[in-house]
Amino acid sequence: MDDQPRTDLPAALSPHRPLTEFYPAPVARQNFINELFDEAAPDYDWVSAMMSFGTDKLYRRDALRKAGLTEAMRLLDVASGTGLMIKAALELGVDPAQVTGVDPSRGMLEQNRKRNPVTLLEGKGEALPCADSTFDFVCMGYALRHVEDLHKLFGEFHRVLQPDGRVLILEITRPGSAIALSLMRFYMQKVVPRLGWLRRRNKSTATLMEYYWATIEECVPPTMILSALEASGFREVKRTTTGAVLSEYVARKRRT
């Protein structure tokens, strides 16, 4: 099989239905997301820690290491946000000069710049502002649910990776147990927003958690994500899990 991604893919594969309870029409989705993350950016690291009960930093480092990230690799972090994935990579010894982050939210990028001495670019995962075959490793942390089209996203991953390059996608998956689902919904929709309000009086943080939960509850199943990676030309595609809700998707670009 050659190294080119398939060209007979469906026009789009959205990670979830249009969430018109948050925005009036699909065309308004990206502006809503950008504004939401711009406003919630100062609280994002706190939210991440609260959702993981403080284990998120260690988990990111361990996931990157297990997926094969090494110090010599050129790394692209897609939907980089405040730079938590980049920070984990730098702690593993990756050279900052070899790291690029891309995110559509200027507010998130502003927070990222305060933390990480790396190249940061404004842009979407479905249209990466990066040259072909530039990187050895592409990662994405908890942002798969916020893109418009998984086929375009994975096609861009494929385009910017060197042959045999690696992909790691961290995502939160809807729990299968009804009890776990109810507990998670209550924690994310009631507990974390209330604590966030008491902490900073930032209404956007509460809206962020409501939207975050909706994207988790409505997200396509893991089998569809794996199939989309394979359809985009990746090999050794697999998913591993940690606990009831954390998924790590890994893949490699085919050699020429």
For each residue, the residues with C-beta under 8 A, 3 or more apart:
1: 254
2: 254 256
3: 163 233 253 254 255 256
4: 7 233
5: 9 154 155 158 159 231 232 233
6: 9 231 232 233
7: 4
8:
9: 5 6 13 151 155 231 232
10: 13 151
11:
12: 148 149 151 152
13: 9 10 149 150 151 220 224 228
14: 17 18 148 149 150 220
15: 144 145 146 147 150 215 219 220
16: 19 145 214 215 218 219 220
17: 14 218
18: 14 23 25 26 29
19: 16 22 23 29 211 214 215 218
20: 23 24 25 26
21: 214
22: 19 32 207 210 211 214
23: 18 19 20 26 28 29 31 32
24: 20 28
25: 18 20 28
26: 18 20 23 29
27:
28: 23 24 25 31 32
29: 18 19 23 26 32 33 148
30: 33 34 104 124 148
31: 23 28 34 35
32: 22 23 28 29 35 36
33: 29 30 36 37 104 105 146
34: 30 31 37 38 104 105 106
35: 31 32 38 39
36: 32 33 39 40 204 207 208 211
37: 33 34 40 41 44 81 105 107 108 208
38: 34 35 41 105 106 107 108
39: 35 36 107 202 204
40: 36 37 43 44 47 107 202 204 205 207 208
41: 37 38 44 82 105 107 108 110 111
42: 107 111 200 202
43: 40 46 47 196 199 200 202 204 205 208
44: 37 40 41 47 48 81 82 108 111 208
45: 48 49 82 84 111
46: 43 49 50 196 199
47: 40 43 44 50 51 192 196 205 208 209
48: 44 45 51 52 56 84 142
49: 45 46 52 53 54 56
50: 46 47 53 192 195 196
51: 47 48 56 188 192
52: 48 49 55 56 59
53: 49 50
54: 49
55: 52 58 59
56: 48 49 51 52 59 60 84
57: 60 61 84 87 88
58: 55 61 62
59: 52 55 56 62 63 242 246
60: 56 57 63 64 84 85 87 88 141 170
61: 57 58 64 65 88 91 92
62: 58 59 65 66
63: 59 60 66 67 168 170 248
64: 60 61 67 69 85 88 89 92 139 168
65: 61 62 69 92
66: 62 63 248
67: 63 64 137 139 166 168 248 250
68: 137 166
69: 64 65 73 75 89 92 94 137 139 166 168
70: 73 94
71: 92 93 94 95
72: 95 98 136
73: 69 70 94 98 135 136 137
74: 98 99 100 134 135 136 137
75: 69 86 89 94 98 99 100 135 136 137 138 139
76: 99 100 101 102 128 130 134 135 137 138 139 160
77: 80 83 85 86 89 99 100 101 102 138 139 140 141
78: 102 125 128 138 139 140 143 153 157
79: 102 103 104 125 140 141 143 146 147
80: 77 83 85 86 101 102 103 108 109 112 120
81: 37 44 84 85 103 105 108 111 112 141 143
82: 41 44 45 108 111 112 115
83: 77 80 86 87 101 111 112 115 116 118
84: 45 48 56 57 60 81 87 88 141
85: 60 64 77 80 81 88 89 139 140 141 170
86: 75 77 80 83 89 90 99 101 112 115 116 118
87: 57 60 83 84 90 91 115 116
88: 57 60 61 64 84 85 91 92
89: 64 69 75 77 85 86 92 94 99 139
90: 86 87 93 94 96 99 116 118
91: 61 87 88
92: 61 64 65 69 71 88 89
93: 71 90
94: 69 70 71 73 75 89 90 98 99
95: 71 72 98 99
96: 90 99 116 117 118
97: 118
98: 72 73 74 75 94 95
99: 74 75 76 77 86 89 90 94 95 96 116 118 119
100: 74 75 76 77 118 119 120 121 130 135
101: 76 77 80 83 86 109 112 116 118 119 120 121
102: 76 77 78 79 80 120 121 122 123 124 125 128 129 130
103: 79 80 81 108 109 112 120 122 123
104: 30 33 34 79 122 123 124
105: 33 34 37 38 41 81 108 109
106: 34 38 109 110 122
107: 37 38 39 40 41 42 110 111
108: 37 38 41 44 80 81 82 103 105 111 112
109: 80 101 103 105 106 112 113 120 122
110: 41 106 107 113 114
111: 41 42 44 45 81 82 83 107 108 114 115
112: 80 81 82 83 86 101 103 108 109 115 116 120
113: 109 110 116 120
114: 110 111
115: 82 83 86 87 111 112
116: 83 86 87 90 96 99 101 112 113 120
117: 96
118: 83 86 90 96 97 99 100 101
119: 99 100 101
120: 80 100 101 102 103 109 112 113 116
121: 100 101 102 129 130
122: 102 103 104 106 109 129
123: 102 103 104 127 128 129
124: 30 102 104 127 128 147 148
125: 78 79 102 128 140 143 147 153 156
126: 147 148 149 152 153 156
127: 123 124 152 156
128: 76 78 102 123 124 125 156 159 160
129: 102 121 122 123
130: 76 100 102 121 134 135 160
131: 134 160
132: 159 160
133: 159 160 161 162 163
134: 74 76 130 131 160 161 162
135: 73 74 75 76 100 130 138 160 161 162 165
136: 72 73 74 75 161 162 165 166
137: 67 68 69 73 74 75 76 165 166 167 168
138: 75 76 77 78 135 157 160 161 165 166 167 168
139: 64 67 69 75 76 77 78 85 89 167 168 169 170
140: 77 78 79 85 125 143 144 168 169 170
141: 60 77 79 81 84 85 170
142: 48 145 170 171 172
143: 78 79 81 125 140 146 147
144: 15 140 147 150 153 169 171 219 225
145: 15 16 142 171 172 215 216 219
146: 15 33 79 143 215
147: 15 79 124 125 126 143 144 150 152 153
148: 12 14 29 30 124 126 152
149: 12 13 14 126 152 153
150: 13 14 15 144 147 153 154 220 224 225 228
151: 9 10 12 13 154 155 228 231 232
152: 12 126 127 147 148 149 155 156
153: 78 125 126 144 147 149 150 156 157
154: 5 150 151 157 158 228 229 231 232 234
155: 5 9 151 152 158 159 232
156: 125 126 127 128 152 153 159 160
157: 78 138 153 154 160 161 167 232 234
158: 5 154 155 161 232 233 234 253
159: 5 128 132 133 155 156
160: 76 128 130 131 132 133 134 135 138 156 157
161: 133 134 135 136 138 157 158 165 166 167 253
162: 133 134 135 136 165 253
163: 3 133 253 254 255 256
164: 252 253 254 255
165: 135 136 137 138 161 162 252 253
166: 67 68 69 136 137 138 161 250 251 252 253
167: 137 138 139 157 161 229 234 249 250 251 252 253
168: 63 64 67 69 137 138 139 140 248 249 250
169: 139 140 144 225 248 249 250
170: 60 63 85 139 140 141 142 246 247 248
171: 142 144 145 219 225 246 247 249
172: 142 145 216 245 246 247
173: 216 219 222 241 245 246 247
174: 181 216 217 219 245
175: 180 181 184 244 245
176: 180 181 244
177: 180 181 244
178: 181 182
179: 182 183
180: 175 176 177 183 184 244 245
181: 174 175 176 177 178 184 185
182: 178 179 185 186
183: 179 180 186 187
184: 175 180 181 187 188 213 216 245
185: 181 182 188 189 213 217
186: 182 183 189 190 191
187: 183 184 190 191 192
188: 51 184 185 191 192 209 212 213 216
189: 185 186 192 193 209 210 213
190: 186 187 193 194
191: 186 187 188 194 195
192: 47 50 51 187 188 189 195 196 209
193: 189 190 196 197 205 206 209 210
194: 190 191 197 198
195: 50 191 192 198 199
196: 43 46 47 50 192 193 199 200 202 205 206 209
197: 193 194 200 201 202 203 205 206
198: 194 195
199: 43 46 195 196
200: 42 43 196 197 205
201: 197
202: 39 40 42 43 196 197 205 206
203: 197 206 207
204: 36 39 40 43 207 208
205: 40 43 47 193 196 197 200 202 208 209
206: 193 196 197 202 203 209 210
207: 22 36 40 203 204 210 211
208: 36 37 40 43 44 47 204 205 211 212
209: 47 188 189 192 193 196 205 206 212 213
210: 22 189 193 206 207 213 214
211: 19 22 36 207 208 214 215
212: 188 208 209 215 216
213: 184 185 188 189 209 210 216 217
214: 16 19 21 22 210 211 217 218
215: 15 16 19 145 146 211 212 218 219
216: 145 172 173 174 184 188 212 213 219
217: 174 185 213 214
218: 16 17 19 214 215
219: 15 16 144 145 171 173 174 215 216
220: 13 14 15 16 150 224 225
221: 224 225
222: 173 225 226 239 247 249
223: 226 227
224: 13 150 220 221 227 228
225: 144 150 169 171 220 221 222 228 229 239 249
226: 222 223 229 230 237 238 239 249
227: 223 224 230 231
228: 13 150 151 154 224 225 231 232
229: 154 167 225 226 232 234 237 249 251
230: 226 227 234 235 237 251
231: 5 6 9 151 154 227 228
232: 5 6 9 151 154 155 157 158 228 229
233: 3 4 5 6 158 253 254
234: 154 157 158 167 229 230 237 251 252 253 254
235: 230 251 252 253 254
236: 250 251 252
237: 226 229 230 234 249 250 251
238: 226 249 250 251
239: 222 225 226 247 248 249 250
240: 247 248 250
241: 173 246 247 248
242: 59 246 248
243: 246
244: 175 176 177 180
245: 172 173 174 175 180 184
246: 59 170 171 172 173 241 242 243
247: 170 171 172 173 222 239 240 241
248: 63 66 67 168 169 170 239 240 241 242
249: 167 168 169 171 222 225 226 229 237 238 239
250: 67 166 167 168 169 236 237 238 239 240
251: 166 167 229 230 234 235 236 237 238
252: 164 165 166 167 234 235 236
253: 3 158 161 162 163 164 165 166 167 233 234 235
254: 1 2 3 163 164 233 234 235
255: 3 163 164
256: 2 3 163
